[in-house]
Amino acid sequence: MKKIGIIVKPHKPESKDVLNKLISWLEAHRIEAVLDADTARIVNKKSPYQKSQISSQVDMMIVLGGDGTLLSVARLTINNGIPILGVNLGGLGFLTEVTLDELYPTLEKVINGEFIIDERMMLITHIHRQGERLAQSPVLNDVVINHGVVARMIILDIYVNAQFVTSLRGDGLIISTPTGSTAYSLSAGGPIIHPTVNAIILTPICPHTLTNRPIVIPDNVKIEAILRTEDEGVMVTFDGQVGFSLKKEDVVEVHTAETRVKLIRSPEKNHYEVLRKKLKWGER
């Protein structure tokens, strides 16, 4: 472990002190800290790298922030296979499960090879309009199709491997990975799926017909959602961070990515412990 990339959520008051201490700790262990330009600016340094370039320069990544920061980094590192250690700087921190108090003991274990890699599946989304591909994006959590502003019912025809599934009328649709099953999908009534299960979840958002329920399907399929709604304002959103405006007859095509994101986990932690602590799972 010679080089470790660090990406920090901006505008966190504690970021500067945490980052300075982490850089000093890595230097004391003869490890070079590689920062992107935005992160370097927090500690009054300069860097020639953008966030998208960091993963090709390092042996692993440390993300200081929340789940949103880790999701953005996961999309940037999908083609590099670099393991990511998520450190929570506040909030729920379901993916960034390491606390600041646990950071340095965890890093000691990582340097000594005492850690577990959780490989998480990702989805690739393509947007087609009249046969032309307009946009694409990987996601770790979910792809969401809904009205961006006005709360109107939209109509989506859903196909799996070219087989018609249903015509969904409602507020929208969530197409989720097992990792994303504890995010928006869960709030919309979807099931909790263990992150190692090879599956995709289709969760309707406030369906007009109550018989439209969430469904879990294999991960080796191609999903197509065709917008049949005339109204403008329908959006497809990737991991809740990047959006694209849709028009009638646009096709949102989703399938499993060929590569997976690698998340570093301490041997002392497991998925069920995270469920109990973060989601208060099982409490009365």
Secondary structure, DSSP 8 states (H G I E B T S, - for coil): --EEEEEE-TT-TTHHHHHHHHHHHHHHTT-EEEE-HHHHHHTT---S--HHHHTTT-SEEEEEE-HHHHHHHHHHHTTTT--EEEEE-SS--SS--B-HHHHHHHHHHHHTT--EEEEE--EEEEEEETTEEEEEEEESSEEEEEESSS---EEEEEEETTEEEEEEEEEEEEEE-SGGGGTHHHHTT-----TTS-EEEEEEEEESSTT---EEEETTS-EEEEE---SS-EEEEETTTEEEE--TT-EEEEEE-SS-EEEEE-TT--HHHHHHHHS-TT--
